[in-house]
Amino acid sequence: MRNASMHQLKIAAILMCAISGAATSSAWAQQAAAPAPAKPAAAPVKGFTPPASSKGQTIDSIAVVVNDDVITRNEVAARIKAVEQRMKAQNVPLPDPADLRRQLLERMIVERAQMQLAKEMGVRVDDQTLDRAIGRIAEQQKMTIQDLRNQMEKEGTPFAAFREEIRDEIIMQRLREHEVDAKIQISDSEVDNFLEAEKAAANEQVELNLSQILVRIPENSSPEQIAARRARAEEVSRQLRTGADFAKMAATYSDASDALNGGEIGWRNSDRLPPLFTEQLLKLKAGQITPIIKSNTGFHILKVVDRRTAAQAQAVDAVQQTHARHILLKVTPTMSAAEAKRKLLELKERLDNKAAKFEDLARLFSNDGSASKGGDLGWLYPGDTVPEFEAAMNGLKPGQVSDPIETSFGFHLIEVLERKSDDVSKEKQRNAARNALRERKLEEATESWAREVRDRAYVEFRPDDQ
């Protein structure tokens, strides 16, 4: 935890920007009242209008101090307004105003702590990357960027604010990829056990549409704190049993990131859920709710919104496989998107002129784990790569090298070596099992990481009169 005394010095400077006119300070008033030698009248500072009265008026104030930054009351009010509008549009019952404010304030604290960590680690998103991301959003919505701008402003969201929200989301995605995704490891033995369990399972798999309420247990909690969190979960469970609306209770009490979406998780295959949950969930019918389930994260209450049976696996038709390799340049604080694209164009020119071999350039320049293998990705099935990569790869003939292609990982040069048609192989099954295990671990790892970042942060709540 950071030293609180250092915060007071930094927060004082920020507070000067959050409060209008130092005339609201009694110390300033006393200074103004003290006799002073006459001086020539100074020209007013450009852009500053003196307060109309000696009392002044507070235009904003600090709600919470988070490490070396603050969350102001105006920021909280704006977030509450936006969330209320979205919940009403989605027909999610609104919790009590005090509960909504508490939920949002906690989320803002977590977001601010994570953004500070991203800044410390040098995670940035330049305007060119942001423009391309917004362009893709508009394209997905079948709009022009101007149409998207008009839509945002019609809904009451300034386009500049929307841009910065997207920038923050990209920064957070990159931070999570570095801090969580890259650290998840799946062993061969885990894959073997997964496949054995699948084989032994019934031919028909159950899919569940779930919602959840999570009462989080802070890290290093005392027995008394854990008991208090359990009591909170038991009160939620009691209200649900007496007919309380699950979505409203989630928005009011849940500490999970999906709380303000009514706790909605969505459809999940039963074999991709933690066994701790599956044991209880498979006993339930649509509309039923589990007892309280304790995990390392906290106390969970899950609702089976709906359930369905997946048809027995059908014989898979032959699919086209592509043997490809690539050179990846990631966008980093020292390598902008423009620089990465320019460098790949230089490498492609060398390849086109037969001045270098693809595998040699991959070993020298690629930022991917395949670099040591000359960029070789092996045989790829449809869906094995991100859509942008797959679309570019599918447009190439064997022996052809692509222009620089942008994906969420960075910029790629892709070369197709050969193609073939084949049935789903054992390796394909193992890859699917590995992905299922990774998805299972990822949600819990992300929740745990977010909790650690929050617990490490210095947080100071300011009373309303400050």
MOWO-V7549 format. One record per residue. RES is the residue in three letters. PSI is psi in whole degrees, -180 to 180 (999 if undefined). NEAR is the number of other C-alpha atoms within 10 Angstrom. D_CENTER is the distance of its C-alpha to the mean C-alpha in whole Angstrom. Layout:
[[RES/PSI/NEAR/D_CENTER] [RES/PSI/NEAR/D_CENTER]]
This chain:
[[MET/142/9/24] [ARG/155/12/25] [ASN/123/9/28] [ALA/-30/13/29] [SER/-35/8/32] [MET/-30/11/30] [HIS/-37/17/27] [GLN/-39/13/30] [LEU/-43/11/32] [LYS/-38/14/28] [ILE/-30/17/28] [ALA/-40/11/31] [ALA/-41/10/30] [ILE/-38/16/27] [LEU/-31/15/29] [MET/-30/12/32] [CYS/-25/13/30] [ALA/-20/18/28] [ILE/132/18/32] [SER/131/17/35] [GLY/122/20/38] [ALA/0/19/39] [ALA/-15/19/42] [THR/-8/17/40] [SER/134/12/40] [SER/-35/11/44] [ALA/-41/11/44] [TRP/-41/12/44] [ALA/-42/14/47] [GLN/-42/9/49] [GLN/-41/10/49] [ALA/-30/11/50] [ALA/-21/9/53] [ALA/145/7/54] [PRO/145/7/57] [ALA/151/8/56] [PRO/148/4/58] [ALA/140/6/59] [LYS/155/6/56] [PRO/145/5/56] [ALA/127/6/54] [ALA/146/6/51] [ALA/141/6/49] [PRO/145/9/46] [VAL/133/8/42] [LYS/129/6/41] [GLY/-2/5/38] [PHE/127/8/39] [THR/119/9/41] [PRO/149/13/43] [PRO/146/14/42] [ALA/-28/8/45] [SER/164/9/46] [SER/-19/12/46] [LYS/-31/14/44] [GLY/-179/16/41] [GLN/128/15/38] [THR/124/13/34] [ILE/-17/12/32] [ASP/163/15/29] [SER/171/23/28] [ILE/129/24/26] [ALA/-46/21/24] [VAL/139/21/22] [VAL/128/20/22] [VAL/106/22/19] [ASN/-118/23/21] [ASP/16/19/22] [ASP/173/18/21] [VAL/156/23/21] [ILE/123/18/20] [THR/163/17/23] [ARG/-32/18/24] [ASN/-39/15/24] [GLU/-43/16/20] [VAL/-45/18/20] [ALA/-41/13/22] [ALA/-40/10/20] [ARG/-41/16/17] [ILE/-44/18/19] [LYS/-44/10/21] [ALA/-43/13/18] [VAL/-39/16/17] [GLU/-42/18/21] [GLN/-43/14/21] [ARG/-42/14/18] [MET/-39/16/19] [LYS/-41/11/23] [ALA/-31/9/22] [GLN/5/11/21] [ASN/34/11/24] [VAL/125/17/22] [PRO/137/19/24] [LEU/136/19/24] [PRO/177/19/24] [ASP/147/12/26] [PRO/-40/12/25] [ALA/-40/9/25] [ASP/-40/14/23] [LEU/-44/18/21] [ARG/-43/17/21] [ARG/-45/15/20] [GLN/-47/22/17] [LEU/-39/19/16] [LEU/-42/21/17] [GLU/-41/14/15] [ARG/-41/16/12] [MET/-36/18/13] [ILE/-47/20/14] [VAL/-46/20/11] [GLU/-43/17/9] [ARG/-40/19/13] [ALA/-40/24/13] [GLN/-40/21/10] [MET/-36/18/11] [GLN/-40/18/14] [LEU/-42/16/14] [ALA/-42/18/12] [LYS/-43/13/15] [GLU/-33/9/18] [MET/-1/11/17] [GLY/23/14/17] [VAL/118/19/14] [ARG/160/20/15] [VAL/115/20/15] [ASP/170/13/18] [ASP/-34/12/20] [GLN/-45/12/21] [THR/-42/17/17] [LEU/-43/17/16] [ASP/-41/15/19] [ARG/-39/12/19] [ALA/-44/17/15] [ILE/-35/19/17] [GLY/-41/16/20] [ARG/-37/15/18] [ILE/-45/16/16] [ALA/-41/17/20] [GLU/-42/13/21] [GLN/-33/10/19] [GLN/3/12/21] [LYS/48/11/24] [MET/161/15/24] [THR/167/16/25] [ILE/-36/17/23] [GLN/-39/11/26] [ASP/-42/13/26] [LEU/-42/19/22] [ARG/-46/18/23] [ASN/-40/15/26] [GLN/-45/15/24] [MET/-47/16/21] [GLU/-31/14/24] [LYS/-34/10/26] [GLU/2/10/23] [GLY/11/11/24] [THR/116/14/20] [PRO/139/14/22] [PHE/-34/16/21] [ALA/-39/11/20] [ALA/-39/11/18] [PHE/-43/15/16] [ARG/-46/17/16] [GLU/-31/12/14] [GLU/-42/12/12] [ILE/-39/17/11] [ARG/-45/21/12] [ASP/-39/18/9] [GLU/-40/14/6] [ILE/-42/19/8] [ILE/-44/20/9] [MET/-38/19/5] [GLN/-45/14/5] [ARG/-39/19/9] [LEU/-45/21/9] [ARG/-38/17/7] [GLU/-40/14/10] [HIS/-43/12/12] [GLU/-26/14/12] [VAL/-61/18/11] [ASP/-46/19/12] [ALA/-17/9/15] [LYS/-3/11/16] [ILE/123/13/17] [GLN/137/12/20] [ILE/119/14/22] [SER/160/9/26] [ASP/-35/11/29] [SER/-36/9/30] [GLU/-41/14/27] [VAL/-45/20/27] [ASP/-46/14/31] [ASN/-38/12/30] [PHE/-46/18/28] [LEU/-37/17/30] [GLU/-42/11/33] [ALA/-38/12/31] [GLU/-42/14/31] [LYS/-38/10/34] [ALA/-16/9/36] [ALA/165/11/33] [ALA/155/10/35] [ASN/-31/12/35] [GLU/127/11/33] [GLN/146/17/30] [VAL/134/16/28] [GLU/138/18/25] [LEU/135/25/23] [ASN/114/18/22] [LEU/153/21/20] [SER/156/24/19] [GLN/156/26/18] [ILE/125/29/19] [LEU/123/24/18] [VAL/104/25/20] [ARG/144/21/19] [ILE/115/22/21] [PRO/152/17/20] [GLU/143/15/21] [ASN/35/9/25] [SER/148/11/26] [SER/163/11/30] [PRO/-36/9/31] [GLU/-40/9/32] [GLN/-41/13/28] [ILE/-41/17/27] [ALA/-39/13/30] [ALA/-39/13/29] [ARG/-38/19/26] [ARG/-40/20/28] [ALA/-38/13/30] [ARG/-44/15/27] [ALA/-39/25/26] [GLU/-36/17/30] [GLU/-41/12/30] [VAL/-47/22/27] [SER/-40/21/29] [ARG/-45/12/32] [GLN/-37/14/31] [LEU/-39/15/29] [ARG/-25/12/33] [THR/13/8/35] [GLY/7/8/33] [ALA/149/13/30] [ASP/126/14/27] [PHE/-45/24/24] [ALA/-42/23/22] [LYS/-40/20/23] [MET/-37/23/23] [ALA/-45/26/20] [ALA/-27/27/19] [THR/-43/25/21] [TYR/-22/22/21] [SER/142/26/18] [ASP/3/23/16] [ALA/159/21/13] [SER/-19/14/10] [ASP/13/17/11] [ALA/-46/24/15] [LEU/2/28/15] [ASN/22/20/15] [GLY/17/25/18] [GLY/10/26/16] [GLU/123/21/16] [ILE/-40/17/15] [GLY/-168/13/17] [TRP/134/16/19] [ARG/137/14/19] [ASN/139/17/22] [SER/-30/19/24] [ASP/-5/18/24] [ARG/9/17/20] [LEU/151/18/20] [PRO/137/13/21] [PRO/-31/11/25] [LEU/-36/11/25] [PHE/-42/17/24] [THR/-40/15/26] [GLU/-40/12/29] [GLN/-41/15/29] [LEU/-38/22/27] [LEU/-13/14/29] [LYS/-13/9/32] [LEU/154/15/31] [LYS/169/14/32] [ALA/133/15/29] [GLY/-12/11/29] [GLN/161/15/30] [ILE/141/22/28] [THR/161/17/27] [PRO/177/16/29] [ILE/130/20/27] [ILE/124/15/25] [LYS/131/17/25] [SER/-176/13/22] [ASN/-23/11/21] [THR/-38/18/18] [GLY/-153/20/20] [PHE/124/23/22] [HIS/142/24/21] [ILE/121/24/23] [LEU/143/23/22] [LYS/132/26/24] [VAL/100/21/25] [VAL/-41/18/25] [ASP/163/17/26] [ARG/151/20/27] [ARG/160/13/29] [THR/127/11/30] [ALA/138/12/30] [ALA/150/10/33] [GLN/141/10/34] [ALA/130/9/33] [GLN/159/6/35] [ALA/131/8/37] [VAL/129/9/35] [ASP/160/10/36] [ALA/138/11/37] [VAL/158/13/34] [GLN/129/15/34] [GLN/148/18/32] [THR/128/22/32] [HIS/116/18/33] [ALA/163/21/31] [ARG/163/26/30] [HIS/164/27/28] [ILE/123/28/27] [LEU/130/27/23] [LEU/119/26/23] [LYS/148/22/19] [VAL/123/23/19] [THR/174/15/19] [PRO/-26/13/20] [THR/-3/8/23] [MET/102/13/23] [SER/167/19/22] [ALA/-41/21/22] [ALA/-41/12/25] [GLU/-40/13/27] [ALA/-44/20/25] [LYS/-43/23/26] [ARG/-41/13/30] [LYS/-41/17/30] [LEU/-35/21/29] [LEU/-37/16/32] [GLU/-43/11/34] [LEU/-40/22/34] [LYS/-39/22/34] [GLU/-40/14/37] [ARG/-39/15/39] [LEU/-44/15/38] [ASP/-32/13/40] [ASN/7/9/43] [LYS/29/10/43] [ALA/-6/11/43] [ALA/162/14/40] [LYS/144/13/39] [PHE/-47/23/35] [GLU/-34/18/35] [ASP/-42/15/36] [LEU/-37/19/34] [ALA/-45/25/31] [ARG/-35/18/32] [LEU/-38/12/32] [PHE/-23/16/29] [SER/139/22/27] [ASN/12/18/23] [ASP/158/17/23] [GLY/-17/13/24] [SER/-2/18/27] [ALA/-41/22/28] [SER/-20/14/31] [LYS/21/14/32] [GLY/23/20/32] [GLY/5/27/29] [ASP/124/22/30] [LEU/-2/15/28] [GLY/-162/14/30] [TRP/127/18/31] [LEU/135/16/28] [TYR/160/17/28] [PRO/133/14/26] [GLY/-8/8/22] [ASP/-23/13/22] [THR/170/12/21] [VAL/155/12/18] [PRO/-41/12/20] [GLU/-41/12/21] [PHE/-46/19/22] [GLU/-41/17/24] [ALA/-43/13/26] [ALA/-42/19/27] [MET/-43/25/28] [ASN/-21/12/30] [GLY/-1/11/32] [LEU/149/15/33] [LYS/157/14/37] [PRO/131/15/38] [GLY/-7/10/38] [GLN/143/14/36] [VAL/135/22/34] [SER/166/18/31] [ASP/170/17/30] [PRO/129/23/27] [ILE/130/18/24] [GLU/133/20/20] [THR/-176/14/17] [SER/-16/14/14] [PHE/-22/15/16] [GLY/-143/18/18] [PHE/139/24/22] [HIS/147/26/24] [LEU/130/27/28] [ILE/136/26/29] [GLU/130/24/32] [VAL/125/21/33] [LEU/-47/18/36] [GLU/168/13/37] [ARG/156/15/36] [LYS/163/11/38] [SER/136/12/37] [ASP/159/13/37] [ASP/165/13/36] [VAL/125/15/33] [SER/175/9/34] [LYS/-35/9/33] [GLU/-38/10/31] [LYS/-42/15/29] [GLN/-40/13/29] [ARG/-39/16/28] [ASN/-41/14/25] [ALA/-41/15/24] [ALA/-41/21/24] [ARG/-41/21/22] [ASN/-39/15/19] [ALA/-43/18/20] [LEU/-38/21/20] [ARG/-44/16/17] [GLU/-38/16/15] [ARG/-41/15/17] [LYS/-31/18/16] [LEU/-44/16/12] [GLU/-45/12/11] [GLU/-40/14/14] [ALA/-40/18/13] [THR/-43/16/9] [GLU/-42/14/11] [SER/-42/16/13] [TRP/-44/15/12] [ALA/-38/18/10] [ARG/-41/17/14] [GLU/-43/14/15] [VAL/-44/14/14] [ARG/-44/22/15] [ASP/-25/16/18] [ARG/-17/13/19] [ALA/145/21/18] [TYR/120/17/22] [VAL/128/20/21] [GLU/117/14/24] [PHE/133/12/25] [ARG/135/13/27] [PRO/158/9/30] [ASP/-25/9/30] [ASP/8/7/34] [GLN/999/7/32]]
